[in-house]
């Protein structure tokens, strides 16, 4: 699948326990690559929540939560950032109260 280089803020939850604020490097229809401060074993379940901004969606910002499984971790250089590749198993579009409120506020200010 074609990968799209997208550096987007993301929230990653591992095994429904630990949460990490991070950034994606790329996203495809079947996978996502992001950075963590630690290596994660292949097979680990995770959730990745991110927001595609309007310049990508060509409409409103869209929040999506991916349920995925880690397929590899790589750390090519000694650094704090460990690249993590995860295969998307399922996804859902999220309605964001904060995003909806911000859009309503923008509309009020424009009036």
C-alpha positions, 0 to 999 in steps of 0.5 A, spaced: 500 500 500 502 507 498 504 510 504 503 517 505 508 521 509 504 525 515 507 528 521 501 528 525 500 528 533 498 522 535 495 518 542 498 511 542 495 506 548 498 500 549 494 494 551 489 499 554 494 501 559 499 506 558 498 512 553 504 516 549 503 522 546 507 522 540 508 523 532 506 519 526 511 518 520 507 515 515 500 512 514 497 508 509 490 504 508 493 498 512 498 501 517 501 506 521 508 508 523 510 512 529 515 514 534 515 511 542 521 512 547 521 504 548 521 498 543 514 494 543 514 487 542 511 485 535 504 482 536 502 487 542 495 490 541 495 498 540 490 504 539 492 510 535 488 516 535 490 522 531 486 527 527 487 528 520 487 536 519 483 540 513 488 540 508 489 533 508 481 531 508 479 537 504 473 538 509 473 539 516 478 535 521 477 528 522 479 524 528 480 517 527 482 511 532 485 505 529 486 498 533 492 495 530 498 490 532 505 492 532 509 488 527 516 491 528 520 496 532 526 499 529 531 504 532 537 505 527 541 510 531 542 511 538 536 515 540 530 516 544 525 515 538 524 508 537 520 507 530 514 503 531 510 500 525 503 497 526 498 494 522 491 497 522 486 491 524 480 496 525 478 503 525 473 508 527 471 515 526 470 519 532 466 525 534 470 530 538 466 535 542 472 539 543 473 539 535 465 541 534 465 546 540 471 549 536 468 549 530 461 552 533 466 558 536 469 559 529 462 560 526 460 565 531 466 569 531 465 569 523 458 572 524 
